Amino acid sequence: MMRIGVPREIKNHEYRVGLTPASVRELVRHGHQVIVQQDAGTAIGLADDAYRGAGAEVVETPGEVFERAELVVKVKEPQPQECALLRPGQALFTYLHLAPDPGQAALLRAAGATAIAYETVTGKSGGLPLLAPTDWTIVEAAVQDLLDGPDGVDPAPALLDTLAEELRPDLSRAASLTEAIRRFDSAYQRDLDWWTTPFEYTEGIPRTALTSVDESDRVEVNRSFPVEGRGHRRPGVGEDQAQILLLSTGGDTAADALGAGEALSRVLLECTVAGLATCPVTHVTELPEVRSAIAAVTAVDTVPQALIRVGQIPGALTENPAITPRRPVAEILRFAG
């Protein structure tokens, strides 16, 4: 039996919690004791009573959690006042991102606790599953609620499915098929160059926003943009572990396409509110043959409209990304008779 503590996050604008009531219930079922700080999950709708109902003991202060716990489970890197509460023989399980933060590393060494970083834990395949979006079950429920249409909002005419991890190789092949078909599509390549060729700063995508060859190779389900020979960003992410979603509609009419766009906006906004990064992968559904392949692989009886990658950016940004200006609507939208 282990005593596991869950303190309330104190980093600015961090509202997530190390364990949900469902996770607590599972740990208690296996004989462990879980101690949760009061209001640890209140900001995201997880009430103290839900933790009590799952078998946790709810205490008032972080000091009580750290003092009694053998394992402390958090979300974000410990703040200095939290490092001071750690002790030798205790274990900490959280995101650490020590590379840009030597001060935190020094505090952890001084505390003498065993600190295990989520971002360094690998799965059986050697991947980095813990860089997938945290609290995805909660976010997914919020997104589905938004698509279903909360009070006063019409339902979005689209369906959203969270795709299983084992489908990733098939989706990668679908993306590769798209690239192979598009390779000699002069109109497509011309448009791609138009978006990414070096422009004045007031137009187009800045060169510093484009990926390097190494970065592009680590994301299999994506669109291949022109690459830059710049630095090696996010070295701790050996392979993409984003959650992949499928947005689909009941038909393939112009109205269905507009409905999919409305649903896509809702999904992206809700994920952004949850602090997650998103990347729509729409080019794979532009071609009928690839769209049919995705429908077959995912076993849906609807029409695939877009794939969406949802994940968590590993660590703090070391530099502000370049601003990507928007093209005038008149240049990118054309109404055909």
TORTI-63166 format. One line per field, with one value per residue (C-alpha): residue number from 0; residue in one letter; x, y negated, z. Coordinates in steps of 0.05 Angstrom, whole numbers, plus 5000, padded with zeros to 4 digits. Layout:
BEGIN
seq	NUM / ...
type	A / ...
px	X / ...
py	Y / ...
pz	Z / ...
***
This chain:
BEGIN
seq	0 / 1 / 2 / 3 / 4 / 5 / 6 / 7 / 8 / 9 / 10 / 11 / 12 / 13 / 14 / 15 / 16 / 17 / 18 / 19 / 20 / 21 / 22 / 23 / 24 / 25 / 26 / 27 / 28 / 29 / 30 / 31 / 32 / 33 / 34 / 35 / 36 / 37 / 38 / 39 / 40 / 41 / 42 / 43 / 44 / 45 / 46 / 47 / 48 / 49 / 50 / 51 / 52 / 53 / 54 / 55 / 56 / 57 / 58 / 59 / 60 / 61 / 62 / 63 / 64 / 65 / 66 / 67 / 68 / 69 / 70 / 71 / 72 / 73 / 74 / 75 / 76 / 77 / 78 / 79 / 80 / 81 / 82 / 83 / 84 / 85 / 86 / 87 / 88 / 89 / 90 / 91 / 92 / 93 / 94 / 95 / 96 / 97 / 98 / 99 / 100 / 101 / 102 / 103 / 104 / 105 / 106 / 107 / 108 / 109 / 110 / 111 / 112 / 113 / 114 / 115 / 116 / 117 / 118 / 119 / 120 / 121 / 122 / 123 / 124 / 125 / 126 / 127 / 128 / 129 / 130 / 131 / 132 / 133 / 134 / 135 / 136 / 137 / 138 / 139 / 140 / 141 / 142 / 143 / 144 / 145 / 146 / 147 / 148 / 149 / 150 / 151 / 152 / 153 / 154 / 155 / 156 / 157 / 158 / 159 / 160 / 161 / 162 / 163 / 164 / 165 / 166 / 167 / 168 / 169 / 170 / 171 / 172 / 173 / 174 / 175 / 176 / 177 / 178 / 179 / 180 / 181 / 182 / 183 / 184 / 185 / 186 / 187 / 188 / 189 / 190 / 191 / 192 / 193 / 194 / 195 / 196 / 197 / 198 / 199 / 200 / 201 / 202 / 203 / 204 / 205 / 206 / 207 / 208 / 209 / 210 / 211 / 212 / 213 / 214 / 215 / 216 / 217 / 218 / 219 / 220 / 221 / 222 / 223 / 224 / 225 / 226 / 227 / 228 / 229 / 230 / 231 / 232 / 233 / 234 / 235 / 236 / 237 / 238 / 239 / 240 / 241 / 242 / 243 / 244 / 245 / 246 / 247 / 248 / 249 / 250 / 251 / 252 / 253 / 254 / 255 / 256 / 257 / 258 / 259 / 260 / 261 / 262 / 263 / 264 / 265 / 266 / 267 / 268 / 269 / 270 / 271 / 272 / 273 / 274 / 275 / 276 / 277 / 278 / 279 / 280 / 281 / 282 / 283 / 284 / 285 / 286 / 287 / 288 / 289 / 290 / 291 / 292 / 293 / 294 / 295 / 296 / 297 / 298 / 299 / 300 / 301 / 302 / 303 / 304 / 305 / 306 / 307 / 308 / 309 / 310 / 311 / 312 / 313 / 314 / 315 / 316 / 317 / 318 / 319 / 320 / 321 / 322 / 323 / 324 / 325 / 326 / 327 / 328 / 329 / 330 / 331 / 332 / 333 / 334 / 335 / 336
type	M / M / R / I / G / V / P / R / E / I / K / N / H / E / Y / R / V / G / L / T / P / A / S / V / R / E / L / V / R / H / G / H / Q / V / I / V / Q / Q / D / A / G / T / A / I / G / L / A / D / D / A / Y / R / G / A / G / A / E / V / V / E / T / P / G / E / V / F / E / R / A / E / L / V / V / K / V / K / E / P / Q / P / Q / E / C / A / L / L / R / P / G / Q / A / L / F / T / Y / L / H / L / A / P / D / P / G / Q / A / A / L / L / R / A / A / G / A / T / A / I / A / Y / E / T / V / T / G / K / S / G / G / L / P / L / L / A / P / T / D / W / T / I / V / E / A / A / V / Q / D / L / L / D / G / P / D / G / V / D / P / A / P / A / L / L / D / T / L / A / E / E / L / R / P / D / L / S / R / A / A / S / L / T / E / A / I / R / R / F / D / S / A / Y / Q / R / D / L / D / W / W / T / T / P / F / E / Y / T / E / G / I / P / R / T / A / L / T / S / V / D / E / S / D / R / V / E / V / N / R / S / F / P / V / E / G / R / G / H / R / R / P / G / V / G / E / D / Q / A / Q / I / L / L / L / S / T / G / G / D / T / A / A / D / A / L / G / A / G / E / A / L / S / R / V / L / L / E / C / T / V / A / G / L / A / T / C / P / V / T / H / V / T / E / L / P / E / V / R / S / A / I / A / A / V / T / A / V / D / T / V / P / Q / A / L / I / R / V / G / Q / I / P / G / A / L / T / E / N / P / A / I / T / P / R / R / P / V / A / E / I / L / R / F / A / G
px	5000 / 5025 / 5002 / 4992 / 4983 / 4951 / 4963 / 4926 / 4967 / 4993 / 5028 / 4994 / 4936 / 4943 / 4875 / 4886 / 4896 / 4944 / 4890 / 4817 / 4765 / 4764 / 4839 / 4832 / 4779 / 4824 / 4882 / 4839 / 4811 / 4882 / 4893 / 4927 / 4910 / 4899 / 4903 / 4876 / 4882 / 4817 / 4793 / 4848 / 4800 / 4745 / 4768 / 4754 / 4690 / 4718 / 4687 / 4716 / 4656 / 4673 / 4741 / 4711 / 4662 / 4721 / 4753 / 4802 / 4815 / 4808 / 4854 / 4860 / 4933 / 4989 / 5033 / 4988 / 4991 / 5067 / 5079 / 5038 / 5048 / 5101 / 5085 / 5063 / 5027 / 5022 / 5012 / 5063 / 5134 / 5139 / 5145 / 5200 / 5152 / 5132 / 5204 / 5215 / 5161 / 5194 / 5238 / 5288 / 5253 / 5193 / 5175 / 5147 / 5111 / 5097 / 5121 / 5189 / 5221 / 5287 / 5329 / 5309 / 5302 / 5368 / 5340 / 5286 / 5336 / 5379 / 5319 / 5299 / 5370 / 5372 / 5305 / 5331 / 5265 / 5261 / 5232 / 5202 / 5185 / 5124 / 5159 / 5216 / 5173 / 5171 / 5122 / 5139 / 5152 / 5201 / 5151 / 5131 / 5058 / 5056 / 5065 / 4995 / 4942 / 4931 / 4860 / 4836 / 4774 / 4751 / 4767 / 4734 / 4670 / 4670 / 4682 / 4626 / 4579 / 4596 / 4582 / 4516 / 4495 / 4491 / 4433 / 4417 / 4466 / 4446 / 4480 / 4538 / 4519 / 4582 / 4608 / 4674 / 4711 / 4774 / 4816 / 4852 / 4928 / 4934 / 4903 / 4962 / 5003 / 4942 / 4931 / 5004 / 4998 / 4937 / 4977 / 5034 / 4985 / 4959 / 5030 / 5045 / 4983 / 4995 / 5068 / 5055 / 4993 / 5019 / 4960 / 4967 / 5042 / 5033 / 4985 / 5031 / 5089 / 5045 / 5032 / 5104 / 5151 / 5191 / 5146 / 5149 / 5134 / 5064 / 5046 / 5050 / 5084 / 5150 / 5209 / 5222 / 5152 / 5168 / 5194 / 5262 / 5272 / 5282 / 5218 / 5177 / 5201 / 5177 / 5104 / 5075 / 5003 / 5013 / 5018 / 5088 / 5107 / 5172 / 5223 / 5276 / 5346 / 5337 / 5350 / 5325 / 5263 / 5229 / 5285 / 5251 / 5194 / 5221 / 5156 / 5089 / 5041 / 4983 / 4913 / 4882 / 4809 / 4764 / 4711 / 4658 / 4589 / 4528 / 4536 / 4582 / 4543 / 4564 / 4521 / 4558 / 4624 / 4600 / 4575 / 4642 / 4676 / 4630 / 4644 / 4719 / 4718 / 4683 / 4733 / 4794 / 4767 / 4750 / 4818 / 4852 / 4813 / 4838 / 4910 / 4921 / 4955 / 4916 / 4933 / 4878 / 4900 / 4850 / 4889 / 4880 / 4805 / 4809 / 4820 / 4762 / 4807 / 4843 / 4778 / 4749 / 4812 / 4804 / 4731 / 4750 / 4807 / 4765 / 4702 / 4657 / 4594 / 4599 / 4641 / 4710 / 4719 / 4783 / 4833 / 4854 / 4918 / 4911 / 4969 / 5010 / 5070 / 5129 / 5159 / 5158 / 5172 / 5243 / 5226 / 5162 / 5139 / 5137 / 5070 / 5036 / 4995 / 4930 / 4917 / 4860 / 4796 / 4787 / 4852 / 4832 / 4756 / 4720 / 4646 / 4631 / 4564
py	5000 / 4930 / 4862 / 4817 / 4742 / 4694 / 4620 / 4563 / 4532 / 4463 / 4442 / 4382 / 4401 / 4475 / 4506 / 4579 / 4632 / 4691 / 4744 / 4745 / 4779 / 4838 / 4846 / 4842 / 4895 / 4942 / 4930 / 4941 / 5005 / 5031 / 5017 / 4949 / 4888 / 4822 / 4754 / 4695 / 4622 / 4584 / 4551 / 4586 / 4599 / 4548 / 4501 / 4555 / 4581 / 4636 / 4624 / 4647 / 4692 / 4728 / 4745 / 4766 / 4810 / 4842 / 4859 / 4802 / 4763 / 4688 / 4644 / 4568 / 4551 / 4571 / 4582 / 4640 / 4671 / 4667 / 4688 / 4752 / 4774 / 4823 / 4805 / 4735 / 4730 / 4662 / 4632 / 4575 / 4568 / 4555 / 4483 / 4464 / 4467 / 4537 / 4560 / 4538 / 4588 / 4647 / 4694 / 4752 / 4818 / 4785 / 4790 / 4735 / 4751 / 4691 / 4652 / 4623 / 4594 / 4584 / 4564 / 4491 / 4487 / 4501 / 4467 / 4519 / 4575 / 4548 / 4543 / 4615 / 4640 / 4603 / 4634 / 4704 / 4731 / 4777 / 4734 / 4771 / 4728 / 4748 / 4726 / 4776 / 4838 / 4883 / 4936 / 5007 / 4981 / 4929 / 4873 / 4816 / 4829 / 4780 / 4722 / 4737 / 4687 / 4691 / 4695 / 4713 / 4748 / 4683 / 4641 / 4692 / 4690 / 4613 / 4614 / 4665 / 4623 / 4562 / 4601 / 4627 / 4556 / 4530 / 4487 / 4435 / 4463 / 4505 / 4573 / 4575 / 4619 / 4662 / 4721 / 4725 / 4790 / 4800 / 4849 / 4907 / 4905 / 4970 / 4933 / 4885 / 4927 / 4931 / 4856 / 4845 / 4886 / 4846 / 4781 / 4811 / 4831 / 4760 / 4733 / 4783 / 4763 / 4689 / 4691 / 4678 / 4636 / 4570 / 4528 / 4556 / 4546 / 4475 / 4458 / 4489 / 4447 / 4386 / 4395 / 4410 / 4374 / 4318 / 4258 / 4190 / 4193 / 4168 / 4228 / 4304 / 4352 / 4327 / 4373 / 4382 / 4413 / 4469 / 4536 / 4567 / 4633 / 4668 / 4639 / 4656 / 4728 / 4738 / 4724 / 4778 / 4754 / 4685 / 4643 / 4636 / 4563 / 4535 / 4545 / 4500 / 4521 / 4487 / 4513 / 4576 / 4557 / 4601 / 4653 / 4688 / 4711 / 4771 / 4781 / 4747 / 4770 / 4723 / 4750 / 4756 / 4738 / 4750 / 4699 / 4727 / 4711 / 4750 / 4728 / 4694 / 4633 / 4560 / 4554 / 4612 / 4578 / 4514 / 4554 / 4588 / 4520 / 4495 / 4558 / 4551 / 4481 / 4505 / 4562 / 4517 / 4463 / 4513 / 4546 / 4478 / 4459 / 4525 / 4504 / 4555 / 4545 / 4565 / 4578 / 4592 / 4642 / 4628 / 4644 / 4719 / 4713 / 4670 / 4730 / 4780 / 4842 / 4823 / 4802 / 4871 / 4904 / 4865 / 4884 / 4957 / 4955 / 4920 / 4961 / 4900 / 4898 / 4822 / 4778 / 4759 / 4684 / 4671 / 4702 / 4660 / 4669 / 4649 / 4649 / 4613 / 4570 / 4599 / 4548 / 4473 / 4435 / 4409 / 4357 / 4324 / 4355 / 4309 / 4278 / 4310 / 4256 / 4274 / 4269 / 4223 / 4263 / 4240 / 4276 / 4343 / 4348 / 4354 / 4368 / 4411 / 4409
pz	5000 / 4983 / 5008 / 4947 / 4954 / 4905 / 4921 / 4888 / 4831 / 4849 / 4784 / 4752 / 4707 / 4720 / 4738 / 4724 / 4777 / 4783 / 4791 / 4773 / 4817 / 4768 / 4777 / 4852 / 4852 / 4813 / 4861 / 4922 / 4891 / 4888 / 4962 / 4961 / 5004 / 4967 / 5001 / 4961 / 4979 / 4985 / 4920 / 4880 / 4822 / 4834 / 4778 / 4726 / 4756 / 4801 / 4869 / 4934 / 4945 / 4880 / 4909 / 4975 / 4937 / 4901 / 4968 / 4977 / 5041 / 5030 / 5072 / 5077 / 5065 / 5017 / 5078 / 5100 / 5031 / 5025 / 5098 / 5094 / 5021 / 4998 / 4926 / 4905 / 4838 / 4805 / 4736 / 4729 / 4754 / 4829 / 4850 / 4900 / 4960 / 4938 / 4930 / 5002 / 5024 / 4991 / 5031 / 5020 / 5008 / 4977 / 4903 / 4858 / 4793 / 4748 / 4687 / 4703 / 4640 / 4675 / 4614 / 4614 / 4690 / 4727 / 4789 / 4796 / 4785 / 4842 / 4889 / 4873 / 4886 / 4952 / 4973 / 4962 / 4934 / 4874 / 4818 / 4758 / 4697 / 4656 / 4593 / 4602 / 4616 / 4555 / 4534 / 4511 / 4441 / 4467 / 4450 / 4496 / 4512 / 4570 / 4523 / 4498 / 4522 / 4597 / 4625 / 4555 / 4582 / 4613 / 4552 / 4506 / 4546 / 4543 / 4467 / 4457 / 4499 / 4456 / 4392 / 4420 / 4432 / 4504 / 4525 / 4472 / 4421 / 4361 / 4354 / 4305 / 4245 / 4253 / 4293 / 4331 / 4345 / 4386 / 4346 / 4378 / 4381 / 4341 / 4280 / 4277 / 4227 / 4180 / 4185 / 4171 / 4108 / 4088 / 4096 / 4055 / 4001 / 3998 / 3991 / 3936 / 3897 / 3907 / 3889 / 3816 / 3826 / 3799 / 3824 / 3895 / 3896 / 3869 / 3926 / 3978 / 3952 / 3952 / 4026 / 4047 / 4000 / 4035 / 4038 / 4068 / 4143 / 4131 / 4088 / 4091 / 4139 / 4168 / 4154 / 4228 / 4236 / 4187 / 4212 / 4203 / 4167 / 4234 / 4264 / 4203 / 4204 / 4275 / 4257 / 4212 / 4206 / 4178 / 4115 / 4086 / 4083 / 4056 / 4111 / 4141 / 4164 / 4231 / 4301 / 4333 / 4373 / 4424 / 4427 / 4484 / 4439 / 4400 / 4363 / 4358 / 4412 / 4398 / 4405 / 4336 / 4326 / 4267 / 4248 / 4201 / 4174 / 4151 / 4079 / 4030 / 4009 / 4013 / 4075 / 4106 / 4092 / 4125 / 4184 / 4191 / 4191 / 4246 / 4287 / 4275 / 4304 / 4366 / 4376 / 4367 / 4414 / 4469 / 4465 / 4467 / 4529 / 4560 / 4545 / 4490 / 4423 / 4360 / 4288 / 4237 / 4183 / 4128 / 4065 / 4075 / 4066 / 4004 / 3959 / 3950 / 3950 / 4014 / 4047 / 4031 / 4059 / 4124 / 4130 / 4120 / 4171 / 4224 / 4210 / 4208 / 4165 / 4159 / 4112 / 4141 / 4137 / 4177 / 4224 / 4284 / 4324 / 4397 / 4445 / 4497 / 4481 / 4520 / 4566 / 4565 / 4501 / 4500 / 4449 / 4425 / 4359 / 4299 / 4284 / 4224 / 4189 / 4153 / 4079 / 4058 / 4052 / 3980 / 3961 / 3990 / 3984 / 3918 / 3907 / 3846 / 3811
***
